[in-house]
């Protein structure tokens, strides 16, 4: 006879009370953005805002092994300014960057104290982290390999083969942990004291935006009340030959405008020849709207729609119809079939590759119709920042939040000669577009069909 589990409940009420088990999940009607911080080739959050306003390029010469592309857009981040040598020995470079940005965003949101921890009046069990990385600390693997197989000759200063059994003893016991992509979020959770649901969305160049979409749904379903979300990437500080070499070998993704690096990243331009590899990232604080209102927090934006999905199509090419479906699902009104929210600005993924820019616009035309699309201002901030890979979507989101908060859409720089398929579009060129923007659509795509979309809006009481 089958045992009836419905009639076999076990009484652990004492344990539940002693462990102070928290209440059942309470879904949230709406989600707010209450803080943000970023680090790009233009600088910190303030410097990035100033650079975007005037249309500044962060790309520079970055010669590595004489590859086809010898330019990049690195950040200026020195982890030693924030952490001791002992602390840095336990975390990766992106972990250090993630902690710093999370604390900055959290202080802006009013949820992090002077000690860098979550304030005591917030339930840590309902505070989580989805900050993720697309590539991770892959350069650490090179360090491990070199220590295991090579040693430095003290007389000549050159590398010589060594016994792996001897070399392995030189590898830090924390090196293995620093390799795993989830360690970025783990570092942030440990340093800030976050105990809620956490996720690691390693989805190539869609990672940063995808993690924000994940955070939105964690709050909507009631799993978390606060989530630190975003993306961090840095493949340039150590062994940049790995990332630049890999993308160079793909014959096409990277720009080769080595003589004029500041003009290299040129989305939608007829003469675009690929993206510029960059480092950095961004973190946003998402919070239950009712919680933010109750504590009188500054609400920089609210999220109207957030979706992600897979193309199920190709490793490098967009499935236009699938992306169009994703966009429409993000912007549609929840109650009125056939109606969408108004879109005041589009922050395109736009990496400046020939096929990528064209496919993205084709998907937008399919979703929104050409007549409506032509009315919407479109920008592409990778023209200034370069491509932050896993950090790109987070930085794009922060720029969109600023458009709503401060009333300007950054320009697309280097757009000297608009390519024919885009000439009918409202591309923001030359200087920033100033005005009153109530909504903004943010898009991100990654290799092998990883797509994400986010619609944010100005908070209206």
C-alpha positions as CSV (number, residue, x, y, z in Angstrom):
1,X,0.0,0.0,0.0
2,X,1.4,3.4,-1.0
3,X,2.1,5.7,1.9
4,X,0.0,9.0,1.8
5,X,2.5,11.8,2.3
6,X,-0.4,14.2,2.7
7,X,-1.3,12.5,6.0
8,X,2.3,12.1,7.3
9,X,3.4,15.6,8.1
10,X,6.3,15.9,10.6
11,X,6.1,18.5,13.4
12,X,9.2,20.6,13.4
13,X,7.6,23.8,14.7
14,X,10.2,24.2,17.4
15,X,13.1,24.0,14.9
16,X,11.3,26.5,12.6
17,X,10.8,28.9,15.5
18,X,14.4,28.6,16.7
19,X,15.8,29.1,13.3
20,X,13.6,32.1,12.7
21,X,12.4,30.8,9.4
22,X,11.0,33.6,7.3
23,X,7.5,34.0,5.9
24,X,6.2,32.6,2.7
25,X,7.0,34.3,-0.6
26,X,4.9,37.4,-1.3
27,X,4.8,38.3,-5.0
28,X,5.5,42.0,-5.8
29,X,3.3,44.0,-8.1
30,X,6.2,46.2,-9.4
31,X,10.0,46.5,-9.3
32,X,12.0,49.7,-8.8
33,X,15.6,50.6,-9.6
34,X,16.9,52.5,-6.6
35,X,20.7,52.5,-7.2
36,X,23.4,52.0,-9.7
37,X,27.2,52.2,-10.3
38,X,29.5,51.5,-13.2
39,X,33.1,51.4,-14.3
40,X,33.9,51.8,-18.0
41,X,36.7,53.0,-20.2
42,X,35.4,56.5,-19.7
43,X,35.8,56.2,-15.9
44,X,33.6,55.8,-12.8
45,X,29.9,56.4,-12.7
46,X,30.2,60.2,-12.8
47,X,32.9,60.3,-15.4
48,X,31.0,57.9,-17.6
49,X,28.0,60.1,-17.4
50,X,30.1,63.1,-18.4
51,X,31.7,61.2,-21.2
52,X,28.4,60.0,-22.6
53,X,27.0,63.5,-22.5
54,X,29.7,64.9,-24.8
55,X,30.3,61.8,-26.9
56,X,33.8,60.7,-25.7
57,X,35.6,57.6,-26.9
58,X,37.4,55.3,-24.4
59,X,39.3,53.3,-27.1
60,X,43.1,53.5,-27.2
61,X,46.0,51.7,-28.7
62,X,46.5,48.3,-27.0
63,X,49.2,46.4,-28.7
64,X,49.3,42.7,-27.9
65,X,51.4,40.2,-29.9
66,X,50.8,42.2,-33.1
67,X,47.4,40.8,-33.7
68,X,45.1,42.1,-36.4
69,X,43.4,44.3,-33.8
70,X,45.7,46.3,-31.6
71,X,43.2,48.5,-29.9
72,X,40.9,48.1,-26.8
73,X,38.9,50.1,-24.2
74,X,40.3,49.1,-20.8
75,X,39.2,50.4,-17.4
76,X,41.4,52.1,-14.8
77,X,40.6,49.9,-11.8
78,X,43.2,49.3,-9.0
79,X,41.8,46.7,-6.6
80,X,44.7,47.5,-4.1
81,X,43.0,50.9,-3.4
82,X,40.1,48.9,-1.8
83,X,41.5,45.7,-0.5
84,X,44.5,44.3,1.3
85,X,46.9,41.8,-0.3
86,X,45.4,39.1,1.9
87,X,41.9,39.9,0.8
88,X,42.9,40.0,-2.9
89,X,44.5,36.6,-2.5
90,X,41.1,35.2,-1.9
91,X,39.2,36.8,-4.8
92,X,39.5,37.4,-8.5
93,X,39.9,40.8,-10.2
94,X,36.3,40.8,-11.4
95,X,35.3,39.8,-7.8
96,X,37.0,42.9,-6.4
97,X,35.4,45.1,-9.1
98,X,32.0,43.6,-8.4
99,X,32.2,44.2,-4.7
100,X,33.2,47.8,-5.2
101,X,30.4,48.6,-7.7
102,X,27.8,46.7,-5.6
103,X,28.7,48.8,-2.5
104,X,28.5,52.0,-4.5
105,X,25.2,51.1,-6.0
106,X,23.9,49.9,-2.6
107,X,24.9,53.1,-0.9
108,X,23.2,55.1,-3.6
109,X,20.1,53.0,-2.9
110,X,20.4,53.5,0.8
111,X,20.6,49.8,1.6
112,X,24.4,49.5,2.4
113,X,26.0,51.0,5.5
114,X,29.3,52.6,6.1
115,X,30.8,49.2,6.9
116,X,30.0,48.0,3.4
117,X,27.3,45.5,4.6
118,X,23.6,45.3,4.1
119,X,21.8,47.5,6.7
120,X,20.3,45.7,9.6
121,X,16.8,46.8,8.9
122,X,16.7,44.7,5.7
123,X,16.1,40.9,5.8
124,X,19.4,39.4,4.4
125,X,17.5,36.3,3.6
126,X,15.4,38.3,1.1
127,X,18.4,40.1,-0.4
128,X,20.2,38.4,-3.3
129,X,22.7,38.8,-6.0
130,X,22.6,38.0,-9.7
131,X,25.7,39.9,-10.8
132,X,27.4,37.7,-13.4
133,X,30.2,37.4,-15.9
134,X,30.2,36.1,-19.4
135,X,33.9,35.1,-19.7
136,X,35.0,35.1,-16.1
137,X,38.5,34.9,-14.6
138,X,39.9,32.8,-17.4
139,X,43.2,34.6,-17.2
140,X,43.7,32.9,-13.8
141,X,44.0,29.6,-15.6
142,X,47.0,30.9,-17.4
143,X,48.7,31.9,-14.2
144,X,48.0,28.4,-12.8
145,X,49.4,26.8,-16.0
146,X,52.6,28.9,-15.9
147,X,53.3,28.1,-12.2
148,X,52.7,24.4,-12.7
149,X,54.8,23.9,-15.9
150,X,57.3,26.8,-15.8
151,X,59.7,28.5,-13.5
152,X,61.8,31.7,-13.8
153,X,65.5,31.3,-14.1
154,X,66.9,33.6,-11.5
155,X,70.1,34.3,-13.6
156,X,68.5,34.8,-17.0
157,X,65.0,35.9,-16.0
158,X,63.6,33.5,-18.7
159,X,61.0,30.9,-18.3
160,X,62.2,27.3,-18.1
161,X,60.2,24.0,-17.9
162,X,59.7,22.6,-14.4
163,X,58.4,19.5,-12.8
164,X,54.6,19.9,-12.5
165,X,54.7,18.2,-9.1
166,X,57.0,21.0,-7.9
167,X,55.1,23.7,-9.7
168,X,51.8,22.8,-8.4
169,X,53.0,23.5,-4.8
170,X,53.3,27.1,-5.8
171,X,49.6,27.5,-6.8
172,X,47.4,29.3,-4.3
173,X,44.8,27.1,-2.7
174,X,42.3,29.8,-3.7
175,X,43.2,29.7,-7.4
176,X,40.7,27.1,-8.2
177,X,37.8,29.0,-6.5
178,X,38.8,32.1,-8.4
179,X,38.3,30.3,-11.7
180,X,34.6,29.5,-11.3
181,X,32.2,32.0,-12.8
182,X,29.8,31.9,-9.8
183,X,32.6,33.2,-7.5
184,X,31.9,36.8,-8.7
185,X,28.4,36.7,-7.2
186,X,29.7,34.7,-4.2
187,X,32.3,37.4,-3.4
188,X,29.6,40.0,-3.5
189,X,27.2,38.0,-1.3
190,X,29.9,37.3,1.3
191,X,31.2,40.9,1.5
192,X,27.8,42.5,1.6
193,X,26.1,39.9,3.8
194,X,23.4,38.8,1.3
195,X,21.7,35.5,2.0
196,X,18.8,35.4,-0.5
197,X,18.4,33.7,-3.8
198,X,21.4,34.1,-6.0
199,X,22.0,33.3,-9.7
200,X,24.8,33.3,-12.2
201,X,23.6,34.0,-15.8
202,X,26.7,33.4,-17.9
203,X,25.2,34.1,-21.3
204,X,28.0,35.6,-23.4
205,X,27.3,39.3,-24.3
206,X,23.8,39.1,-23.0
207,X,25.0,38.3,-19.5
208,X,24.7,41.7,-17.8
209,X,21.1,42.4,-19.0
210,X,20.1,38.8,-18.6
211,X,21.1,39.0,-14.9
212,X,18.9,42.1,-14.5
213,X,16.0,40.2,-16.0
214,X,16.6,37.3,-13.6
215,X,16.6,39.7,-10.7
216,X,13.3,41.3,-11.8
217,X,11.6,37.9,-11.8
218,X,13.1,36.9,-8.4
219,X,11.4,40.0,-6.9
220,X,8.2,39.7,-8.9
221,X,7.7,36.1,-7.6
222,X,8.5,37.2,-4.0
223,X,11.7,35.2,-3.6
224,X,13.7,38.3,-2.9
225,X,12.9,41.9,-1.8
226,X,16.2,43.3,-3.0
227,X,18.6,42.1,-5.7
228,X,22.0,43.4,-6.8
229,X,22.1,42.7,-10.5
230,X,24.4,43.4,-13.4
231,X,27.6,42.2,-15.2
232,X,31.3,42.5,-14.8
233,X,34.0,41.6,-17.3
234,X,37.8,42.2,-17.5
235,X,39.9,40.2,-20.0
236,X,42.4,43.0,-20.5
237,X,44.2,43.5,-17.2
238,X,46.0,40.2,-17.3
239,X,46.9,38.1,-20.3
240,X,44.9,40.2,-22.8
241,X,46.4,38.1,-25.6
242,X,43.8,35.4,-24.7
243,X,40.7,37.4,-25.4
244,X,42.1,39.5,-28.2
245,X,43.7,36.5,-29.8
246,X,40.5,34.4,-29.7
247,X,38.3,37.1,-31.2
248,X,41.0,38.0,-33.8
249,X,41.0,34.3,-34.8
250,X,37.3,34.5,-35.5
251,X,38.1,36.8,-38.5
252,X,35.6,39.6,-38.3
253,X,34.4,40.6,-34.8
254,X,37.1,43.0,-33.8
255,X,37.8,46.3,-35.5
256,X,41.2,46.8,-37.0
257,X,41.3,50.6,-37.1
258,X,44.6,50.5,-35.3
259,X,45.7,54.0,-36.6
260,X,42.6,55.8,-35.3
261,X,41.4,53.8,-32.2
262,X,39.0,56.6,-31.1
263,X,37.1,56.2,-34.3
264,X,37.1,52.4,-34.4
265,X,33.8,51.6,-32.8
266,X,31.1,52.8,-35.3
267,X,27.7,51.1,-35.0
268,X,25.4,51.6,-38.0
269,X,28.2,53.2,-40.0
270,X,28.7,52.1,-43.6
271,X,32.4,51.5,-42.9
272,X,32.1,49.7,-39.6
273,X,34.4,46.8,-39.3
274,X,33.8,45.2,-35.9
275,X,33.7,45.9,-32.2
276,X,36.4,47.1,-29.7
277,X,37.0,44.8,-26.8
278,X,36.5,46.6,-23.5
279,X,36.5,45.9,-19.7
280,X,34.4,47.0,-16.8
281,X,30.7,46.6,-15.9
282,X,27.8,47.9,-13.9
283,X,25.5,47.0,-11.0
284,X,22.0,48.1,-10.4
285,X,19.9,47.6,-7.2
286,X,16.4,46.3,-7.9
287,X,13.8,46.4,-5.1
288,X,10.2,45.8,-4.4
289,X,8.4,49.0,-5.3
290,X,6.2,48.9,-2.2
291,X,9.4,48.5,-0.1
292,X,11.1,51.4,-1.8
293,X,8.1,53.7,-1.4
294,X,7.7,52.7,2.3
295,X,11.2,53.7,3.1
296,X,11.0,56.9,0.9
297,X,13.9,55.7,-1.3
298,X,14.7,57.6,-4.5
299,X,13.2,55.7,-7.4
300,X,15.2,56.2,-10.5
301,X,13.1,54.0,-12.7
302,X,10.5,51.2,-12.6
303,X,10.6,48.1,-14.7
304,X,7.6,47.5,-17.0
305,X,8.8,44.4,-18.8
306,X,11.8,42.0,-18.7
307,X,12.3,39.0,-20.9
308,X,15.0,36.6,-22.0
309,X,15.2,33.6,-24.3
310,X,17.2,31.5,-26.7
311,X,17.2,31.6,-30.5
312,X,17.5,27.9,-31.0
313,X,19.1,28.8,-34.3
314,X,22.8,29.6,-34.7
315,X,26.0,30.2,-32.7
316,X,26.6,33.6,-34.3
317,X,23.5,34.8,-36.1
318,X,20.3,36.2,-34.7
319,X,17.0,34.5,-35.2
320,X,15.1,37.7,-36.2
321,X,11.6,36.3,-35.6
322,X,12.5,34.9,-32.1
323,X,14.1,38.2,-31.1
324,X,11.1,40.1,-32.4
325,X,8.8,37.9,-30.3
326,X,11.0,38.6,-27.2
327,X,10.8,42.4,-27.8
328,X,7.0,42.4,-28.2
329,X,6.6,40.3,-25.1
330,X,8.7,42.8,-23.2
331,X,6.8,45.9,-24.3
332,X,3.2,44.6,-24.4
333,X,0.6,45.8,-21.9
334,X,-0.3,43.1,-19.5
335,X,-4.1,43.6,-19.8
336,X,-4.9,45.0,-23.3
337,X,-4.1,42.5,-26.0
338,X,-2.5,44.1,-29.0
339,X,-1.3,47.2,-27.2
340,X,2.2,48.1,-26.2
341,X,3.8,50.6,-23.9
342,X,5.1,53.7,-25.7
343,X,8.8,53.6,-26.3
344,X,10.7,56.9,-26.0
345,X,14.2,55.5,-26.6
346,X,16.0,52.4,-27.7
347,X,19.4,51.5,-26.3
348,X,20.5,49.0,-28.9
349,X,23.0,46.2,-28.4
350,X,24.7,47.4,-31.7
351,X,28.3,46.1,-31.6
352,X,29.3,47.6,-34.9
353,X,29.7,44.3,-36.8
354,X,28.3,44.2,-40.3
355,X,25.8,41.3,-39.7
356,X,25.0,42.1,-36.1
357,X,23.7,45.6,-36.5
358,X,21.7,44.7,-39.5
359,X,20.1,41.7,-37.8
360,X,19.1,43.7,-34.7
361,X,17.4,46.4,-36.8
362,X,15.6,43.8,-38.8
363,X,14.2,42.2,-35.6
364,X,13.1,45.7,-34.4
365,X,11.3,46.3,-37.7
366,X,9.6,43.0,-37.5
367,X,8.5,43.6,-33.9
368,X,7.5,47.2,-34.0
369,X,6.9,47.9,-37.6
370,X,9.0,50.4,-39.6
371,X,6.7,53.3,-39.3
372,X,6.7,53.3,-35.5
373,X,10.4,52.4,-35.3
374,X,11.4,55.4,-37.4
375,X,9.9,57.7,-34.7
376,X,12.0,56.3,-31.8
377,X,15.4,57.7,-30.9
378,X,18.0,55.0,-31.1
379,X,21.5,55.1,-29.6
380,X,24.5,52.7,-29.4
381,X,26.8,53.5,-26.5
382,X,29.4,50.8,-27.5
383,X,30.6,53.5,-29.9
384,X,32.0,55.2,-26.8
385,X,32.6,52.4,-24.3
386,X,33.6,49.6,-26.6
387,X,32.1,46.1,-26.0
388,X,32.2,45.1,-22.4
389,X,30.9,41.6,-23.2
390,X,29.3,40.3,-20.1
391,X,29.2,43.8,-18.6
392,X,27.6,45.5,-21.7
393,X,24.0,45.0,-20.8
394,X,24.4,46.4,-17.3
395,X,26.1,49.5,-18.5
396,X,23.5,49.9,-21.3
397,X,20.8,49.7,-18.6
398,X,22.4,52.4,-16.5
399,X,22.6,54.7,-19.5
400,X,18.9,54.1,-20.1
401,X,18.1,54.9,-16.5
402,X,20.0,58.1,-16.8
403,X,18.1,59.1,-19.9
404,X,14.9,58.9,-17.8
405,X,16.4,60.4,-14.7
406,X,18.4,63.3,-16.2
407,X,16.8,63.8,-19.6
408,X,19.5,63.0,-22.2
409,X,20.2,60.1,-24.6
410,X,23.9,59.7,-25.4
411,X,24.9,60.1,-29.1
412,X,26.3,57.4,-31.4
413,X,29.8,58.7,-32.1
414,X,31.8,57.9,-35.3
415,X,28.6,57.6,-37.3
416,X,29.9,59.5,-40.3
417,X,28.2,57.7,-43.1
418,X,24.9,55.9,-42.1
419,X,24.7,52.6,-43.8
420,X,21.8,52.2,-46.3
421,X,19.6,49.8,-44.3
422,X,19.5,52.4,-41.4
423,X,19.0,55.7,-43.2
424,X,15.3,56.0,-42.3
425,X,15.9,55.5,-38.6
426,X,16.1,58.2,-35.9
427,X,19.8,57.5,-35.0
428,X,21.2,60.0,-32.4
429,X,24.3,61.4,-34.0
430,X,26.7,64.2,-33.2
431,X,25.5,65.2,-29.7
432,X,23.3,64.0,-27.0
433,X,19.5,64.3,-27.4
434,X,18.0,66.2,-24.5
435,X,14.3,66.0,-23.6
436,X,11.7,64.4,-21.3
437,X,11.9,60.6,-21.8
438,X,9.4,58.4,-19.9
439,X,10.4,55.0,-21.2
440,X,13.5,53.2,-22.6
441,X,14.0,49.8,-24.2
442,X,17.3,48.1,-23.6
443,X,18.5,45.1,-25.7
444,X,21.3,42.6,-25.5
445,X,22.4,39.5,-27.5
446,X,25.0,36.9,-27.0
447,X,26.7,34.2,-28.9
448,X,24.6,31.1,-29.5
449,X,21.3,32.9,-29.4
450,X,21.2,34.3,-25.9
451,X,18.8,37.3,-26.0
452,X,17.4,39.7,-23.3
453,X,15.2,42.8,-23.3
454,X,14.2,45.3,-20.7
455,X,11.7,48.1,-20.7
456,X,12.1,50.7,-17.9
457,X,10.0,53.8,-17.2
458,X,9.9,56.9,-15.1
459,X,8.2,56.4,-11.8
460,X,4.8,58.0,-11.5
461,X,3.2,58.2,-8.1
